[in-house]
Amino acid sequence: MNLHDFNYYLPQELIAQDPLEDRSSSRLMVLDRNTGEVEHRHFTDIKEYLHPGDCMVINDTRVIPARLIGHRPGKEEEVEILLLRRIEADLWETLVRPGKKCKIGTQIEFGNGILSATIEDVVEEGNRLVRFRFEGIWEEVLDELGQMPLPPYITHRLKDKARYNTVYAEHDGSAAAPTAGLHFTKELLKEIEAMGVDIVHVTLHVGLGTFRPVKEENILNHHMHSEYYVVTDDAADRINAAKARGGKIICVGTTSCRTVESASSEDGIVHAQSGWTEIFIYPGYKFKVLDELITNFHLPESTLIMLVSALAGRENILAAYDKAVTEKYRFFSFGDAMFIKE
């Protein structure tokens, strides 16, 4: 399967740079995954496609302000550290720029010495293990000094950190947002629950590997990054109960989809478990749990556009994306939404 089979033309001006003032005011493209037919709606219309007895699965991970800007002592050049994964209380796997000047033993200071760090090791893909030193509570230090780790295609500064988290974000750990969930307000979620739709929380901490480009020409040779996920007993029971009563399982975002598919057996039963998943979903994959998907518009040649192509068919997805370009939908993290229905 060729990487370029998942390419499409996107004008730069359609990449959304700022979140909308009202989260739920985004547009919604509804794609029938069987026929390829498309409807143009608004996000609040999602209620028309949900039914009593359905189960909507959301990812309650919380993005931390994981981007730290500091300096090596006596040097003016900025050093950027991006927190990827916590190893111990004060030890993190990170992405460091400029990497060549940050060898093992390098000291870095942030916020006039409020926080300092030492690079202890270089690991897979050039990532650094960094040991931090600080006084007080780590979360408070990070909230004071850290910035939200926005994707590189967003060049505007985010005024409100909360806008890069969902309204239901609960568990700290992500380096990127599960962006399909950014469209929901608390009011809209209450309306959906009042309809008799069961809203179930799972957790998958999104890593930056989600956005790393696929470099293999044959996508089957691509190795997926690992991400930590949790499915509780309660979540598994409620998803399985919805399936048993004939309700549909609607995942909000590719991360919720990857979580339930990782936690299920071949018979479609979801199991309570936690661990690391490297699941790679591309055309040919047989979904065991998910029926329908609420998602955003994804980067060309990314693993995410491969996942939605597995659900709706590559030709249907690319045709829908062409229509989205023509209709000037907003793309990527702060962009508009797509609902892939049965």
C-alpha positions, 0 to 999 in steps of 0.5 A, a space after each residue: 500500500 503506497 504512502 502517496 495513495 493518501 495524499 490530497 491538495 490542501 491550500 495553506 489558508 484552510 489550516 485553522 490557526 485559532 479555536 472558534 469562540 464557541 466550541 460547538 459552532 464548527 461545521 460538521 461534514 457527515 459522510 456515509 461510509 457505505 455510499 460515500 454520500 456527504 451532508 454539510 451540517 453544523 456540529 450541534 446537529 450531531 444529536 440527530 445522528 445519535 439514538 437512545 441506547 447508543 454509546 459514545 466513547 470519549 478520551 478524557 486525557 488532559 494535555 499538559 503545558 509540555 513545552 519548556 523554553 530555557 537556556 544553557 548557562 551562559 548561552 543566549 540560544 534558546 533550548 526547547 524541551 518537549 515533555 513526552 513521557 514521565 519515567 519517574 517523579 522528576 525524570 522525563 523522556 523528552 524531545 530537545 531542540 537543538 539536539 546536537 548541542 544538548 549532549 549527555 550532561 548538558 545543564 538547562 535552566 528555565 524561568 530564571 532558575 525556578 526550574 533546572 534540568 540535566 540531560 541524562 541519556 539519549 534514547 530511541 529516535 534521538 529523544 533525551 532523558 531529562 532529570 528536572 530539579 525544582 522546589 514546590 509542586 511539579 504541576 504548579 511549576 509546569 503550569 507557570 513555565 510551560 506552554 501548550 505543545 501546539 502542532 507545528 502547523 499552528 503558528 498563532 500563539 494560544 491565548 487560553 491554554 484551556 482551549 487546547 483541552 476538551 471540557 471533559 479532560 481529567 487525567 494528565 499525560 498528553 503531549 497533544 489534544 484528542 482534537 475531535 473532542 474539542 467541539 463539545 461543550 458541557 451543555 451539548 454533552 448534557 443534551 446528548 446524555 438526556 437523549 439516552 446516549 451513554 457517554 463512556 470515558 476511556 483514557 489514551 495519552 496522546 504522544 507526538 508520534 501521532 503527528 510524525 510523518 510516515 516515511 516508509 513508501 510502503 505503509 506496511 513497513 511503518 512502525 507506530 509509536 506507543 501510547 499508554 491507555 486505560 479502560 476501566 471495568 465500568 467502561 468495558 461493561 458499559 460498551 459491551 452492554 451497548 453492543 449487546 442491546 444493539 446500540 452503536 458504538 460511536 468513538 469521539 476521535 481516533 484516540 478513542 477508536 484506537 483505545 477500544 480496538 486495542 482493548 478488545 478481543 476478536 469477538 468484539 468484547 472490550 476488556 478492562 485493561 491498561 498498557 501500551 498500544 502500537 495499533 496501526 489501523 489502515 485499509 483492510 483492518 476489520 473493526 471489532 468494536 467501533 461503528 461510527 466515528 466523530 473526527 477532524 480532518 487529518 494531515 495528508 499521508 498521516 496514520 490518521 487519514 489511513 485510519 479513517 480510510 480503513 473505516 470509510 474507504 480511501 476513495 470515499 475519504 479523498 472525495 470527501 476531503 476534496 469537497 471539504 476543500 471546495 467548501 472551505 472547511 477548516 482543517 486540522 486541530 482547531 478545524 471543523 469536524 467529520 462524522 463517519 456514519 453507517 
